[in-house]
Amino acid sequence: MQIEHVARVCHEANRAIQIATGDSKVSPQWDDAPQWQRESAIEGVRKAIDGATHEELHESWCEFKRADGWVFGPEKDEAIKTHPCLVPYGELPAEQKSKDAVFSAIVGALTEGA
């Protein structure tokens, strides 16, 4: 399966987790997501294929966000580029850590034997 297709599945699973956990700012569906968001998911898939741990995936995501000007803030706000998950992995709430676990599991399932 192509990396972009795996990234799409991961993105949609992340959306489902956001909805299930009551996230007030759910990501748009893949086809409506901004290019930076799709690129972030694609990069995450590449890193997961290369064996990145959940913590490494989170740190990579943080680096991607920071490079685009995002900073820690109490609420996710695209206009001012703040996000409450821009913290070390160990400080994430369990529902946020679950996103990295699901992401890794999807990548593993869809690329196994590829």
N, CA, C and O atoms as a GROMACS GRO file, in nm:
protein
  456
    1MET      N    1   0.084  -0.117   0.000
    1MET     CA    2   0.000   0.000   0.000
    1MET      C    3   0.089   0.124   0.000
    1MET      O    4   0.190   0.128   0.070
    2GLN      N    5   0.054   0.224  -0.077
    2GLN     CA    6   0.132   0.346  -0.085
    2GLN      C    7   0.130   0.422   0.048
    2GLN      O    8   0.031   0.418   0.121
    3ILE      N    9   0.240   0.489   0.076
    3ILE     CA   10   0.252   0.563   0.202
    3ILE      C   11   0.138   0.663   0.218
    3ILE      O   12   0.085   0.677   0.328
    4GLU      N   13   0.100   0.732   0.112
    4GLU     CA   14  -0.007   0.831   0.125
    4GLU      C   15  -0.139   0.764   0.164
    4GLU      O   16  -0.217   0.822   0.240
    5HIS      N   17  -0.164   0.644   0.114
    5HIS     CA   18  -0.288   0.574   0.151
    5HIS      C   19  -0.285   0.533   0.298
    5HIS      O   20  -0.387   0.541   0.366
    6VAL      N   21  -0.170   0.490   0.346
    6VAL     CA   22  -0.156   0.455   0.487
    6VAL      C   23  -0.176   0.581   0.572
    6VAL      O   24  -0.242   0.576   0.676
    7ALA      N   25  -0.118   0.693   0.528
    7ALA     CA   26  -0.133   0.819   0.601
    7ALA      C   27  -0.279   0.861   0.607
    7ALA      O   28  -0.324   0.914   0.709
    8ARG      N   29  -0.354   0.838   0.501
    8ARG     CA   30  -0.496   0.872   0.499
    8ARG      C   31  -0.570   0.791   0.607
    8ARG      O   32  -0.652   0.846   0.681
    9VAL      N   33  -0.542   0.661   0.615
    9VAL     CA   34  -0.608   0.577   0.714
    9VAL      C   35  -0.570   0.625   0.856
    9VAL      O   36  -0.656   0.634   0.943
   10CYS      N   37  -0.443   0.655   0.877
   10CYS     CA   38  -0.399   0.704   1.008
   10CYS      C   39  -0.468   0.836   1.044
   10CYS      O   40  -0.513   0.854   1.157
   11HIS      N   41  -0.476   0.925   0.948
   11HIS     CA   42  -0.541   1.055   0.970
   11HIS      C   43  -0.688   1.036   1.008
   11HIS      O   44  -0.736   1.098   1.103
   12GLU      N   45  -0.757   0.950   0.936
   12GLU     CA   46  -0.899   0.928   0.964
   12GLU      C   47  -0.919   0.859   1.099
   12GLU      O   48  -1.017   0.886   1.169
   13ALA      N   49  -0.827   0.770   1.137
   13ALA     CA   50  -0.834   0.707   1.269
   13ALA      C   51  -0.812   0.812   1.378
   13ALA      O   52  -0.879   0.811   1.482
   14ASN      N   53  -0.718   0.902   1.354
   14ASN     CA   54  -0.694   1.011   1.449
   14ASN      C   55  -0.819   1.097   1.465
   14ASN      O   56  -0.854   1.136   1.576
   15ARG      N   57  -0.887   1.126   1.354
   15ARG     CA   58  -1.013   1.202   1.359
   15ARG      C   59  -1.116   1.129   1.444
   15ARG      O   60  -1.186   1.189   1.525
   16ALA      N   61  -1.123   0.998   1.425
   16ALA     CA   62  -1.220   0.918   1.502
   16ALA      C   63  -1.190   0.926   1.651
   16ALA      O   64  -1.281   0.936   1.732
   17ILE      N   65  -1.062   0.922   1.688
   17ILE     CA   66  -1.024   0.935   1.828
   17ILE      C   67  -1.060   1.075   1.878
   17ILE      O   68  -1.110   1.090   1.990
   18GLN      N   69  -1.035   1.176   1.799
   18GLN     CA   70  -1.071   1.312   1.838
   18GLN      C   71  -1.221   1.322   1.866
   18GLN      O   72  -1.262   1.381   1.966
   19ILE      N   73  -1.300   1.265   1.779
   19ILE     CA   74  -1.446   1.268   1.797
   19ILE      C   75  -1.485   1.191   1.922
   19ILE      O   76  -1.565   1.239   2.003
   20ALA      N   77  -1.430   1.072   1.939
   20ALA     CA   78  -1.464   0.986   2.053
   20ALA      C   79  -1.426   1.049   2.187
   20ALA      O   80  -1.492   1.025   2.288
   21THR      N   81  -1.318   1.130   2.188
   21THR     CA   82  -1.272   1.190   2.313
   21THR      C   83  -1.328   1.330   2.334
   21THR      O   84  -1.291   1.398   2.430
   22GLY      N   85  -1.415   1.374   2.244
   22GLY     CA   86  -1.479   1.505   2.262
   22GLY      C   87  -1.390   1.624   2.228
   22GLY      O   88  -1.412   1.734   2.279
   23ASP      N   89  -1.291   1.603   2.144
   23ASP     CA   90  -1.204   1.714   2.101
   23ASP      C   91  -1.290   1.824   2.039
   23ASP      O   92  -1.373   1.797   1.953
   24SER      N   93  -1.271   1.945   2.084
   24SER     CA   94  -1.353   2.056   2.033
   24SER      C   95  -1.307   2.105   1.895
   24SER      O   96  -1.379   2.180   1.829
   25LYS      N   97  -1.189   2.062   1.852
   25LYS     CA   98  -1.137   2.107   1.723
   25LYS      C   99  -1.092   1.984   1.643
   25LYS      O  100  -0.973   1.960   1.626
   26VAL      N  101  -1.188   1.909   1.594
   26VAL     CA  102  -1.161   1.787   1.519
   26VAL      C  103  -1.098   1.822   1.384
   26VAL      O  104  -1.141   1.914   1.316
   27SER      N  105  -0.996   1.747   1.348
   27SER     CA  106  -0.930   1.768   1.219
   27SER      C  107  -1.029   1.743   1.106
   27SER      O  108  -1.120   1.660   1.119
   28PRO      N  109  -1.012   1.813   0.994
   28PRO     CA  110  -1.099   1.785   0.880
   28PRO      C  111  -1.068   1.649   0.819
   28PRO      O  112  -0.961   1.593   0.842
   29GLN      N  113  -1.161   1.598   0.740
   29GLN     CA  114  -1.135   1.473   0.668
   29GLN      C  115  -1.014   1.492   0.578
   29GLN      O  116  -0.980   1.604   0.540
   30TRP      N  117  -0.949   1.382   0.545
   30TRP     CA  118  -0.825   1.384   0.468
   30TRP      C  119  -0.836   1.474   0.343
   30TRP      O  120  -0.749   1.558   0.320
   31ASP      N  121  -0.940   1.456   0.265
   31ASP     CA  122  -0.953   1.532   0.140
   31ASP      C  123  -0.969   1.682   0.164
   31ASP      O  124  -0.940   1.761   0.075
   32ASP      N  125  -1.014   1.721   0.282
   32ASP     CA  126  -1.032   1.862   0.316
   32ASP      C  127  -0.920   1.917   0.403
   32ASP      O  128  -0.916   2.036   0.432
   33ALA      N  129  -0.828   1.830   0.444
   33ALA     CA  130  -0.719   1.872   0.533
   33ALA      C  131  -0.619   1.960   0.458
   33ALA      O  132  -0.594   1.938   0.340
   34PRO      N  133  -0.562   2.058   0.527
   34PRO     CA  134  -0.459   2.139   0.463
   34PRO      C  135  -0.337   2.055   0.428
   34PRO      O  136  -0.312   1.952   0.491
   35GLN      N  137  -0.263   2.099   0.331
   35GLN     CA  138  -0.146   2.024   0.283
   35GLN      C  139  -0.048   1.995   0.396
   35GLN      O  140   0.007   1.885   0.402
   36TRP      N  141  -0.025   2.091   0.486
   36TRP     CA  142   0.071   2.069   0.595
   36TRP      C  143   0.028   1.951   0.683
   36TRP      O  144   0.112   1.877   0.734
   37GLN      N  145  -0.103   1.935   0.700
   37GLN     CA  146  -0.153   1.827   0.785
   37GLN      C  147  -0.133   1.692   0.717
   37GLN      O  148  -0.097   1.594   0.782
   38ARG      N  149  -0.158   1.687   0.587
   38ARG     CA  150  -0.135   1.562   0.513
   38ARG      C  151   0.014   1.529   0.512
   38ARG      O  152   0.052   1.413   0.528
   39GLU      N  153   0.099   1.630   0.493
   39GLU     CA  154   0.244   1.606   0.492
   39GLU      C  155   0.293   1.555   0.627
   39GLU      O  156   0.382   1.470   0.634
   40SER      N  157   0.235   1.607   0.735
   40SER     CA  158   0.272   1.562   0.868
   40SER      C  159   0.239   1.414   0.886
   40SER      O  160   0.320   1.338   0.940
   41ALA      N  161   0.122   1.372   0.840
   41ALA     CA  162   0.082   1.231   0.850
   41ALA      C  163   0.173   1.143   0.765
   41ALA      O  164   0.213   1.035   0.808
   42ILE      N  165   0.204   1.187   0.645
   42ILE     CA  166   0.292   1.110   0.556
   42ILE      C  167   0.430   1.093   0.619
   42ILE      O  168   0.487   0.985   0.615
   43GLU      N  169   0.482   1.201   0.676
   43GLU     CA  170   0.613   1.194   0.743
   43GLU      C  171   0.606   1.099   0.862
   43GLU      O  172   0.701   1.024   0.886
   44GLY      N  173   0.497   1.102   0.936
   44GLY     CA  174   0.480   1.011   1.048
   44GLY      C  175   0.479   0.866   1.004
   44GLY      O  176   0.537   0.780   1.070
   45VAL      N  177   0.414   0.838   0.892
   45VAL     CA  178   0.412   0.700   0.839
   45VAL      C  179   0.554   0.657   0.804
   45VAL      O  180   0.594   0.545   0.836
   46ARG      N  181   0.629   0.744   0.739
   46ARG     CA  182   0.768   0.709   0.703
   46ARG      C  183   0.849   0.675   0.829
   46ARG      O  184   0.923   0.576   0.831
   47LYS      N  185   0.834   0.756   0.932
   47LYS     CA  186   0.909   0.733   1.055
   47LYS      C  187   0.863   0.604   1.124
   47LYS      O  188   0.946   0.530   1.178
   48ALA      N  189   0.734   0.578   1.123
   48ALA     CA  190   0.684   0.454   1.184
   48ALA      C  191   0.736   0.332   1.109
   48ALA      O  192   0.773   0.233   1.171
   49ILE      N  193   0.740   0.339   0.977
   49ILE     CA  194   0.795   0.229   0.896
   49ILE      C  195   0.941   0.206   0.934
   49ILE      O  196   0.988   0.092   0.936
   50ASP      N  197   1.012   0.315   0.962
   50ASP     CA  198   1.154   0.304   1.000
   50ASP      C  199   1.174   0.259   1.145
   50ASP      O  200   1.287   0.246   1.191
   51GLY      N  201   1.063   0.235   1.217
   51GLY     CA  202   1.073   0.180   1.352
   51GLY      C  203   1.065   0.281   1.465
   51GLY      O  204   1.101   0.248   1.578
   52ALA      N  205   1.019   0.401   1.439
   52ALA     CA  206   1.007   0.501   1.546
   52ALA      C  207   0.914   0.452   1.655
   52ALA      O  208   0.811   0.391   1.628
   53THR      N  209   0.951   0.481   1.778
   53THR     CA  210   0.865   0.448   1.893
   53THR      C  211   0.753   0.550   1.901
   53THR      O  212   0.753   0.650   1.830
   54HIS      N  213   0.656   0.525   1.989
   54HIS     CA  214   0.546   0.620   2.008
   54HIS      C  215   0.602   0.755   2.051
   54HIS      O  216   0.558   0.860   2.003
   55GLU      N  217   0.698   0.753   2.141
   55GLU     CA  218   0.760   0.877   2.188
   55GLU      C  219   0.832   0.949   2.074
   55GLU      O  220   0.822   1.072   2.061
   56GLU      N  221   0.904   0.874   1.992
   56GLU     CA  222   0.975   0.935   1.878
   56GLU      C  223   0.876   0.992   1.777
   56GLU      O  224   0.902   1.097   1.718
   57LEU      N  225   0.764   0.924   1.755
   57LEU     CA  226   0.662   0.976   1.664
   57LEU      C  227   0.607   1.108   1.717
   57LEU      O  228   0.588   1.204   1.641
   58HIS      N  229   0.581   1.113   1.847
   58HIS     CA  230   0.530   1.237   1.906
   58HIS      C  231   0.632   1.349   1.893
   58HIS      O  232   0.597   1.461   1.855
   59GLU      N  233   0.758   1.321   1.923
   59GLU     CA  234   0.861   1.424   1.915
   59GLU      C  235   0.877   1.473   1.771
   59GLU      O  236   0.897   1.592   1.747
   60SER      N  237   0.869   1.382   1.676
   60SER     CA  238   0.876   1.420   1.535
   60SER      C  239   0.760   1.513   1.499
   60SER      O  240   0.778   1.612   1.429
   61TRP      N  241   0.640   1.479   1.548
   61TRP     CA  242   0.523   1.563   1.524
   61TRP      C  243   0.546   1.702   1.585
   61TRP      O  244   0.514   1.803   1.522
   62CYS      N  245   0.600   1.707   1.707
   62CYS     CA  246   0.629   1.834   1.772
   62CYS      C  247   0.729   1.916   1.690
   62CYS      O  248   0.710   2.036   1.671
   63GLU      N  249   0.833   1.852   1.642
   63GLU     CA  250   0.932   1.921   1.559
   63GLU      C  251   0.868   1.976   1.433
   63GLU      O  252   0.897   2.089   1.393
   64PHE      N  253   0.782   1.898   1.370
   64PHE     CA  254   0.712   1.941   1.249
   64PHE      C  255   0.628   2.065   1.279
   64PHE      O  256   0.631   2.162   1.203
   65LYS      N  257   0.554   2.062   1.390
   65LYS     CA  258   0.470   2.175   1.428
   65LYS      C  259   0.555   2.298   1.459
   65LYS      O  260   0.526   2.408   1.411
   66ARG      N  261   0.659   2.280   1.540
   66ARG     CA  262   0.744   2.394   1.578
   66ARG      C  263   0.810   2.457   1.456
   66ARG      O  264   0.822   2.580   1.450
   67ALA      N  265   0.852   2.376   1.360
   67ALA     CA  266   0.914   2.428   1.238
   67ALA      C  267   0.816   2.515   1.160
   67ALA      O  268   0.857   2.602   1.082
   68ASP      N  269   0.688   2.491   1.179
   68ASP     CA  270   0.585   2.569   1.111
   68ASP      C  271   0.536   2.686   1.198
   68ASP      O  272   0.440   2.754   1.162
   69GLY      N  273   0.604   2.710   1.310
   69GLY     CA  274   0.571   2.825   1.393
   69GLY      C  275   0.474   2.800   1.507
   69GLY      O  276   0.434   2.895   1.575
   70TRP      N  277   0.436   2.674   1.529
   70TRP     CA  278   0.344   2.642   1.638
   70TRP      C  279   0.417   2.644   1.771
   70TRP      O  280   0.536   2.614   1.779
   71VAL      N  281   0.343   2.679   1.876
   71VAL     CA  282   0.396   2.680   2.013
   71VAL      C  283   0.293   2.618   2.106
   71VAL      O  284   0.177   2.599   2.070
   72PHE      N  285   0.338   2.585   2.227
   72PHE     CA  286   0.246   2.533   2.327
   72PHE      C  287   0.143   2.640   2.361
   72PHE      O  288   0.175   2.758   2.372
   73GLY      N  289   0.021   2.596   2.377
   73GLY     CA  290  -0.088   2.682   2.423
   73GLY      C  291  -0.196   2.596   2.483
   73GLY      O  292  -0.205   2.478   2.450
   74PRO      N  293  -0.279   2.652   2.569
   74PRO     CA  294  -0.380   2.572   2.638
   74PRO      C  295  -0.488   2.517   2.545
   74PRO      O  296  -0.556   2.421   2.581
   75GLU      N  297  -0.505   2.576   2.427
   75GLU     CA  298  -0.605   2.528   2.332
   75GLU      C  299  -0.544   2.517   2.193
   75GLU      O  300  -0.454   2.592   2.156
   76LYS      N  301  -0.596   2.422   2.116
   76LYS     CA  302  -0.554   2.407   1.976
   76LYS      C  303  -0.619   2.522   1.898
   76LYS      O  304  -0.742   2.535   1.894
   77ASP      N  305  -0.535   2.603   1.835
   77ASP     CA  306  -0.585   2.720   1.762
   77ASP      C  307  -0.498   2.740   1.638
   77ASP      O  308  -0.384   2.784   1.648
   78GLU      N  309  -0.554   2.707   1.522
   78GLU     CA  310  -0.478   2.719   1.397
   78GLU      C  311  -0.442   2.863   1.364
   78GLU      O  312  -0.337   2.888   1.304
   79ALA      N  313  -0.526   2.957   1.401
   79ALA     CA  314  -0.503   3.098   1.366
   79ALA      C  315  -0.377   3.152   1.434
   79ALA      O  316  -0.299   3.224   1.372
   80ILE      N  317  -0.357   3.117   1.561
   80ILE     CA  318  -0.239   3.167   1.632
   80ILE      C  319  -0.134   3.058   1.654
   80ILE      O  320  -0.033   3.080   1.720
   81LYS      N  321  -0.161   2.940   1.598
   81LYS     CA  322  -0.068   2.827   1.600
   81LYS      C  323  -0.027   2.785   1.741
   81LYS      O  324   0.092   2.781   1.774
   82THR      N  325  -0.128   2.756   1.824
   82THR     CA  326  -0.101   2.701   1.957
   82THR      C  327  -0.162   2.562   1.966
   82THR      O  328  -0.264   2.533   1.903
   83HIS      N  329  -0.099   2.477   2.046
   83HIS     CA  330  -0.147   2.340   2.062
   83HIS      C  331  -0.108   2.288   2.201
   83HIS      O  332   0.008   2.301   2.240
   84PRO      N  333  -0.203   2.230   2.274
   84PRO     CA  334  -0.172   2.180   2.409
   84PRO      C  335  -0.086   2.054   2.411
   84PRO      O  336  -0.036   2.016   2.516
   85CYS      N  337  -0.069   1.988   2.297
   85CYS     CA  338   0.011   1.864   2.294
   85CYS      C  339   0.158   1.888   2.260
   85CYS      O  340   0.234   1.793   2.243
   86LEU      N  341   0.197   2.013   2.251
   86LEU     CA  342   0.338   2.044   2.226
   86LEU      C  343   0.415   2.039   2.359
   86LEU      O  344   0.468   2.139   2.406
   87VAL      N  345   0.418   1.920   2.414
   87VAL     CA  346   0.484   1.892   2.542
   87VAL      C  347   0.559   1.759   2.525
   87VAL      O  348   0.533   1.686   2.430
   88PRO      N  349   0.651   1.728   2.616
   88PRO     CA  350   0.716   1.597   2.609
   88PRO      C  351   0.612   1.485   2.617
   88PRO      O  352   0.508   1.499   2.680
   89TYR      N  353   0.643   1.374   2.552
   89TYR     CA  354   0.551   1.260   2.544
   89TYR      C  355   0.500   1.219   2.683
   89TYR      O  356   0.381   1.190   2.699
   90GLY      N  357   0.587   1.215   2.780
   90GLY     CA  358   0.550   1.172   2.914
   90GLY      C  359   0.445   1.260   2.980
   90GLY      O  360   0.380   1.218   3.076
   91GLU      N  361   0.428   1.382   2.930
   91GLU     CA  362   0.330   1.474   2.987
   91GLU      C  363   0.195   1.470   2.915
   91GLU      O  364   0.102   1.539   2.955
   92LEU      N  365   0.185   1.390   2.811
   92LEU     CA  366   0.058   1.380   2.738
   92LEU      C  367  -0.046   1.303   2.818
   92LEU      O  368  -0.012   1.207   2.888
   93PRO      N  369  -0.172   1.343   2.808
   93PRO     CA  370  -0.279   1.262   2.868
   93PRO      C  371  -0.289   1.128   2.793
   93PRO      O  372  -0.247   1.117   2.678
   94ALA      N  373  -0.343   1.028   2.859
   94ALA     CA  374  -0.352   0.893   2.802
   94ALA      C  375  -0.423   0.892   2.667
   94ALA      O  376  -0.380   0.820   2.576
   95GLU      N  377  -0.532   0.969   2.651
   95GLU     CA  378  -0.604   0.966   2.523
   95GLU      C  379  -0.520   1.022   2.409
   95GLU      O  380  -0.538   0.985   2.294
   96GLN      N  381  -0.427   1.112   2.442
   96GLN     CA  382  -0.338   1.164   2.338
   96GLN      C  383  -0.230   1.061   2.303
   96GLN      O  384  -0.193   1.046   2.187
   97LYS      N  385  -0.179   0.992   2.404
   97LYS     CA  386  -0.081   0.886   2.378
   97LYS      C  387  -0.142   0.775   2.294
   97LYS      O  388  -0.073   0.712   2.214
   98SER      N  389  -0.271   0.752   2.311
   98SER     CA  390  -0.336   0.646   2.234
   98SER      C  391  -0.331   0.673   2.084
   98SER      O  392  -0.329   0.580   2.005
   99LYS      N  393  -0.329   0.800   2.046
   99LYS     CA  394  -0.321   0.834   1.903
   99LYS      C  395  -0.192   0.780   1.842
   99LYS      O  396  -0.193   0.727   1.731
  100ASP      N  397  -0.080   0.794   1.916
  100ASP     CA  398   0.048   0.743   1.864
  100ASP      C  399   0.047   0.591   1.856
  100ASP      O  400   0.102   0.534   1.763
  101ALA      N  401  -0.015   0.526   1.954
  101ALA     CA  402  -0.022   0.379   1.954
  101ALA      C  403  -0.107   0.331   1.836
  101ALA      O  404  -0.069   0.237   1.767
  102VAL      N  405  -0.221   0.394   1.814
  102VAL     CA  406  -0.308   0.357   1.702
  102VAL      C  407  -0.237   0.383   1.569
  102VAL      O  408  -0.242   0.300   1.479
  103PHE      N  409  -0.172   0.498   1.558
  103PHE     CA  410  -0.097   0.533   1.437
  103PHE      C  411   0.004   0.423   1.404
  103PHE      O  412   0.009   0.373   1.291
  104SER      N  413   0.084   0.385   1.504
  104SER     CA  414   0.185   0.280   1.483
  104SER      C  415   0.122   0.147   1.444
  104SER      O  416   0.172   0.077   1.356
  105ALA      N  417   0.012   0.112   1.510
  105ALA     CA  418  -0.055  -0.015   1.482
  105ALA      C  419  -0.108  -0.017   1.339
  105ALA      O  420  -0.097  -0.119   1.270
  106ILE      N  421  -0.165   0.092   1.294
  106ILE     CA  422  -0.217   0.099   1.157
  106ILE      C  423  -0.103   0.086   1.057
  106ILE      O  424  -0.112   0.010   0.960
  107VAL      N  425   0.004   0.159   1.080
  107VAL     CA  426   0.119   0.150   0.988
  107VAL      C  427   0.170   0.007   0.983
  107VAL      O  428   0.197  -0.045   0.875
  108GLY      N  429   0.184  -0.055   1.098
  108GLY     CA  430   0.232  -0.193   1.101
  108GLY      C  431   0.140  -0.288   1.028
  108GLY      O  432   0.186  -0.374   0.953
  109ALA      N  433   0.011  -0.272   1.050
  109ALA     CA  434  -0.087  -0.362   0.985
  109ALA      C  435  -0.092  -0.344   0.835
  109ALA      O  436  -0.108  -0.442   0.762
  110LEU      N  437  -0.078  -0.221   0.788
  110LEU     CA  438  -0.092  -0.195   0.646
  110LEU      C  439   0.038  -0.206   0.567
  110LEU      O  440   0.036  -0.205   0.444
  111THR      N  441   0.149  -0.216   0.637
  111THR     CA  442   0.277  -0.226   0.565
  111THR      C  443   0.349  -0.357   0.594
  111THR      O  444   0.456  -0.382   0.539
  112GLU      N  445   0.291  -0.441   0.679
  112GLU     CA  446   0.354  -0.569   0.712
  112GLU      C  447   0.376  -0.651   0.585
  112GLU      O  448   0.284  -0.676   0.507
  113GLY      N  449   0.500  -0.693   0.569
  113GLY     CA  450   0.533  -0.776   0.454
  113GLY      C  451   0.546  -0.698   0.324
  113GLY      O  452   0.566  -0.757   0.217
  114ALA      N  453   0.535  -0.567   0.332
  114ALA     CA  454   0.545  -0.486   0.209
  114ALA      C  455   0.688  -0.465   0.168
  114ALA      O  456   0.716  -0.399   0.068
   0.00000   0.00000   0.00000
